[in-house]
């Protein structure tokens, strides 16, 4: 199972900082997240970047291994 880490607004929407999901691709992961956390989380997820082991995964076909770590990062404002 891939390990997920939620940050900022994504953690608030999921009401969790971490999770584990069994998914073969980023697209499958997004679908599983929607089933688990619902429509409000999915709204937040559309704004987020996904990093797989530190590398941005912008394509739903990116493969996931059970040992991967996926970071769910909402946009950050800086100043």
Backbone as CSV, one residue per row, in Angstrom:
resi,resn,N_x,N_y,N_z,CA_x,CA_y,CA_z,C_x,C_y,C_z
1,UNK,0.833,-1.185,0.000,0.000,0.000,0.000,0.870,1.237,0.000
2,UNK,0.535,2.184,-0.823,1.258,3.446,-0.836,0.913,4.242,0.412
3,UNK,1.893,4.934,0.951,1.687,5.803,2.115,1.402,7.205,1.622
4,UNK,0.399,7.840,2.202,0.046,9.210,1.840,0.286,10.130,3.017
5,UNK,0.738,11.337,2.691,0.881,12.387,3.693,0.104,13.592,3.196
6,UNK,-0.839,14.056,4.008,-1.669,15.209,3.669,-1.136,16.434,4.395
7,UNK,-1.113,17.564,3.700,-0.616,18.804,4.270,-1.677,19.888,4.186
8,UNK,-1.652,20.799,5.160,-2.484,22.005,5.205,-3.952,21.688,4.915
9,UNK,-4.538,22.349,3.905,-5.952,22.184,3.592,-6.339,20.770,3.212
10,UNK,-5.417,20.015,2.646,-5.709,18.618,2.302,-5.873,17.786,3.570
11,UNK,-5.051,18.056,4.577,-5.176,17.349,5.860,-6.490,17.721,6.537
12,UNK,-6.868,18.985,6.449,-8.142,19.412,7.027,-9.310,18.724,6.339
13,UNK,-9.292,18.670,5.015,-10.393,18.053,4.270,-10.469,16.551,4.521
14,UNK,-9.329,15.897,4.678,-9.300,14.458,4.938,-9.518,14.147,6.417
15,UNK,-9.349,15.159,7.253,-9.381,14.987,8.709,-8.353,13.944,9.150
16,UNK,-7.213,13.987,8.479,-6.118,13.062,8.772,-4.828,13.648,8.212
17,UNK,-3.716,13.271,8.817,-2.404,13.678,8.306,-1.789,12.620,7.410
18,UNK,-2.182,11.356,7.625,-1.613,10.249,6.850,-2.692,9.225,6.529
19,UNK,-2.384,8.393,5.536,-3.267,7.287,5.159,-2.442,6.296,4.350
20,UNK,-3.011,5.133,4.126,-2.420,4.125,3.243,-3.504,3.671,2.285
21,UNK,-3.158,3.577,1.013,-4.114,3.139,0.000,-3.438,2.191,-0.973
22,UNK,-4.210,1.253,-1.461,-3.735,0.315,-2.468,-4.201,0.813,-3.825
23,UNK,-3.276,1.359,-4.615,-3.592,1.878,-5.945,-2.398,1.640,-6.850
24,UNK,-2.659,1.303,-8.103,-1.590,1.030,-9.050,-1.095,2.237,-9.811
25,UNK,-1.950,3.293,-9.864,-1.591,4.518,-10.575,-2.116,5.727,-9.800
26,UNK,-1.645,6.898,-10.173,-2.147,8.135,-9.568,-3.640,8.279,-9.840
27,UNK,-4.102,7.912,-11.018,-5.530,7.987,-11.328,-6.357,7.103,-10.408
28,UNK,-5.890,5.887,-10.163,-6.581,4.988,-9.234,-6.550,5.559,-7.827
29,UNK,-5.432,6.172,-7.462,-5.312,6.787,-6.152,-6.341,7.903,-5.988
30,UNK,-6.474,8.764,-6.992,-7.465,9.850,-6.932,-8.876,9.282,-6.746
31,UNK,-9.212,8.231,-7.483,-10.537,7.622,-7.370,-10.754,7.057,-5.965
32,UNK,-9.750,6.376,-5.429,-9.856,5.814,-4.075,-10.000,6.918,-3.031
33,UNK,-9.273,8.013,-3.208,-9.384,9.127,-2.275,-10.791,9.713,-2.297
34,UNK,-11.379,9.822,-3.478,-12.743,10.330,-3.593,-13.744,9.446,-2.874
35,UNK,-13.587,8.144,-3.022,-14.481,7.207,-2.338,-14.322,7.291,-0.826
36,UNK,-13.092,7.435,-0.379,-12.826,7.430,1.061,-13.204,8.746,1.727
37,UNK,-12.894,9.885,1.077,-13.025,11.181,1.744,-14.136,12.077,1.206
38,UNK,-14.739,11.754,0.081,-15.905,12.488,-0.395,-15.619,13.684,-1.289
39,UNK,-16.710,14.360,-1.638,-16.656,15.420,-2.650,-15.898,16.661,-2.203
40,UNK,-15.974,17.026,-0.929,-15.234,18.208,-0.468,-13.729,17.961,-0.558
41,UNK,-13.300,16.777,-0.194,-11.883,16.455,-0.334,-11.482,16.498,-1.808
42,UNK,-12.321,15.977,-2.685,-11.999,15.978,-4.118,-11.885,17.393,-4.658
43,UNK,-12.700,18.311,-4.148,-12.594,19.708,-4.566,-11.215,20.241,-4.184
44,UNK,-10.777,19.944,-2.965,-9.458,20.376,-2.520,-8.369,19.686,-3.347
45,UNK,-8.552,18.398,-3.618,-7.541,17.634,-4.358,-7.287,18.212,-5.748
46,UNK,-8.312,18.784,-6.378,-8.116,19.372,-7.713,-7.139,20.542,-7.681
47,UNK,-6.937,21.132,-6.505,-6.010,22.256,-6.359,-4.611,21.814,-5.941
48,UNK,-4.468,20.558,-5.580,-3.230,20.053,-4.982,-2.234,19.529,-6.010
49,UNK,-0.972,19.562,-5.609,0.084,18.853,-6.322,0.300,17.524,-5.610
50,UNK,0.613,16.503,-6.389,0.939,15.200,-5.828,2.403,14.909,-6.118
51,UNK,3.133,14.551,-5.077,4.534,14.190,-5.219,4.694,12.724,-4.846
52,UNK,5.308,11.962,-5.735,5.587,10.556,-5.463,7.075,10.442,-5.172
53,UNK,7.394,10.105,-3.946,8.795,10.024,-3.506,9.560,11.302,-3.841
54,UNK,8.873,12.442,-3.699,9.506,13.738,-3.909,9.451,14.278,-5.322
55,UNK,8.969,13.492,-6.286,8.885,13.939,-7.681,7.429,14.203,-8.038
56,UNK,7.178,15.341,-8.690,5.806,15.705,-9.047,5.201,14.673,-9.999
57,UNK,3.968,14.278,-9.704,3.224,13.323,-10.533,2.018,14.042,-11.101
58,UNK,2.162,14.622,-12.274,1.079,15.417,-12.862,0.204,14.607,-13.804
59,UNK,0.550,13.363,-14.050,-0.179,12.515,-14.991,-0.826,11.360,-14.239
60,UNK,-2.094,11.100,-14.512,-2.811,10.020,-13.832,-2.269,8.638,-14.154
61,UNK,-1.420,8.515,-15.175,-0.874,7.200,-15.530,0.409,6.862,-14.775
62,UNK,0.901,7.779,-13.934,2.108,7.516,-13.155,1.861,6.296,-12.270
63,UNK,2.746,5.316,-12.375,2.599,4.071,-11.616,2.984,4.284,-10.155
64,UNK,2.299,3.545,-9.284,2.603,3.559,-7.857,2.997,2.165,-7.395
65,UNK,4.034,2.107,-6.595,4.454,0.854,-5.963,3.983,0.864,-4.518
66,UNK,3.829,-0.289,-3.915,3.387,-0.343,-2.522,4.317,0.377,-1.544
67,UNK,5.562,0.572,-1.930,6.531,1.230,-1.046,6.615,2.739,-1.270
68,UNK,5.829,3.284,-2.208,5.890,4.713,-2.520,5.237,5.563,-1.434
69,UNK,5.739,6.789,-1.314,5.131,7.799,-0.451,4.595,8.905,-1.343
70,UNK,3.320,9.235,-1.164,2.672,10.280,-1.947,2.342,11.443,-1.019
71,UNK,2.857,12.624,-1.340,2.545,13.840,-0.598,1.449,14.592,-1.336
72,UNK,0.421,15.000,-0.614,-0.705,15.761,-1.171,-0.540,17.187,-0.660
73,UNK,-0.119,18.085,-1.574,0.256,19.445,-1.209,-0.668,20.479,-1.850
74,UNK,-1.466,21.181,-1.050,-2.256,22.277,-1.599,-1.328,23.434,-1.955
75,UNK,-1.833,24.377,-2.735,-1.005,25.549,-3.034,-0.685,26.314,-1.741
76,UNK,0.526,26.822,-1.677,0.943,27.587,-0.518,1.090,29.041,-0.907
77,UNK,0.682,29.929,-0.038,0.877,31.363,-0.257,2.125,31.774,0.487
78,UNK,2.885,32.619,-0.117,4.100,33.082,0.534,4.138,34.590,0.570
79,UNK,5.079,35.088,1.274,5.138,36.539,1.342,6.499,37.040,1.659
